[in-house]
Amino acid sequence: MSESDQINRRREEFPTLASGIHLLSHSLGPVPRAARASMAAYYEAWEKHTSEDAWATSWWEMSAHVGDRLAKILGGQTGSVQIQPNASVALSCVASCFDFATSKRNKVVTSALDFPSMQYVWDAQQQAGARVEVIPSDDGVEIPLERMLDAIDDETALVAISHVSFRSSYRFDPAPIVAKAHRHGALVLLDVYQSAGAVEMNAQNWNVDFLIGGTIKWLCGGPACGYLYVRPDLQKTLRPRLTGWVAHEAPFDFAPPPQRYDSSVRRFAQGTPSIPALYSVLPGLKIIEEVGVQTIQAESQRRTEWMIDFALERGWKVNSPRDVNQRGGSVMVYVEDGPAMVRRLAERKVFVDCRPGVGLRVSTHFFNTDEEVREAVQILSELI
Ligand SMILES: Cc1ncc(COP(=O)(O)O)c(C=O)c1O
């Protein structure tokens, strides 16, 4: 592996990197140094609120501003992203747009590689009349595309799957799934929490209907700021039952019901936005925009490839796809006792995590040097 000389790793902008080898971007990214000033700006605006109305001067517009910047990273148009409290609520907001009880089109296709929150949300929707088909994985790592496509039929309301799986880093190709779903009159939602910021996104070209995710992992934001992308020409046809006053076309009329949904993507909002979360997102977002996801993905692919080769040469079991086009930014390496290995690695200043049945989850971001990656897997080989 030869160090790329193309990339500015901006390591001095992430104080945490001085404390060890941070390979946790699938979980919580390292705090950008500029987040301190951003959080202080939040405090100052709050402190001065009576003299300078913080809502009027900046806070009210902030969700739309951050939403538009996220839309760009997702490959979507301005006005296609509404900030949400977290990805789980974003998914529930989408679920609340469907009327499963009264329609024959009531099937939701999901996958066994999805994040548990997502599985719980769909499980709960069965009480509201949804039929949920969970597409299994034979090895806990991949799901053949054909198997996913075969499940989509004229009774499918929605295909809702992880773009990149939190447990294996398996990455679906969205385009054929969207094409088949649309042919059958179904919609498609991708959970892009593990892909946005690590892998190039193409919401518009994929013609995908919904994307959900959040900012604390690959986008280097603080906990927690979720988001929901809705295909622009679909937005006005949907009336989420998970709603609130901020979704109203004239929120400051404080009008009696029924809800009159705003004509913009704000119709997918609920209540008061989490302003501190928005401030915590800005510095990381700026860095990711400046470095560029194309560069980040190229670096990620080069290093995940190298790590997988290193692991396979030593006979380790890799629980992630070998094909770079089917992989996100993480590599999962099976070990017998994950929590113990995570502790032993942390003692050597290598920070990763683990998941039951998966093993270690190891992620390099643009700020990791090749030297760090080599050192981390070398330490792992000593401990294994
Ligand atoms: C793929 C994926 N989806 C969803 C979530 C949960 O998101 P939230 O806590 O914002 O609901 C995670 C968190 O790890 C995740 O990895």
The ligand as an SDF file (V2000), in Angstrom:
LIG
                    3D

 16 16  0  0  0  0  0  0  0  0999 V2000
  -27.3360    1.8110    9.1190 C   0  0  0  0  0  0  0  0  0  0  0  0
  -27.8560    2.4830   10.3460 C   0  0  0  0  0  0  0  0  0  0  0  0
  -29.1210    2.9170   10.3640 N   0  0  0  0  0  0  0  0  0  0  0  0
  -29.6270    3.5260   11.4410 C   0  0  0  0  0  0  0  0  0  0  0  0
  -28.8850    3.7130   12.5720 C   0  0  0  0  0  0  0  0  0  0  0  0
  -29.5240    4.3550   13.7770 C   0  0  0  0  0  0  0  0  0  0  0  0
  -29.7370    5.6970   13.5700 O   0  0  0  0  0  0  0  0  0  0  0  0
  -30.4890    6.6390   14.6390 P   0  0  0  0  0  0  0  0  0  0  0  0
  -29.8580    6.3970   15.9610 O   0  0  0  0  0  0  0  0  0  0  0  0
  -30.2490    8.0120   14.1160 O   0  0  0  0  0  0  0  0  0  0  0  0
  -31.9210    6.2770   14.6300 O   0  0  0  0  0  0  0  0  0  0  0  0
  -27.5560    3.3120   12.5830 C   0  0  0  0  0  0  0  0  0  0  0  0
  -26.7330    3.5510   13.7890 C   0  0  0  0  0  0  0  0  0  0  0  0
  -25.7200    2.9600   14.0460 O   0  0  0  0  0  0  0  0  0  0  0  0
  -27.0380    2.6590   11.4480 C   0  0  0  0  0  0  0  0  0  0  0  0
  -25.7700    2.2040   11.4270 O   0  0  0  0  0  0  0  0  0  0  0  0
  1  2  1  0
  2  3  1  0
  2 15  2  0
  3  4  2  0
  4  5  1  0
  5  6  1  0
  5 12  2  0
  6  7  1  0
  7  8  1  0
  8  9  2  0
  8 10  1  0
  8 11  1  0
 12 13  1  0
 12 15  1  0
 13 14  2  0
 15 16  1  0
M  END
$$$$
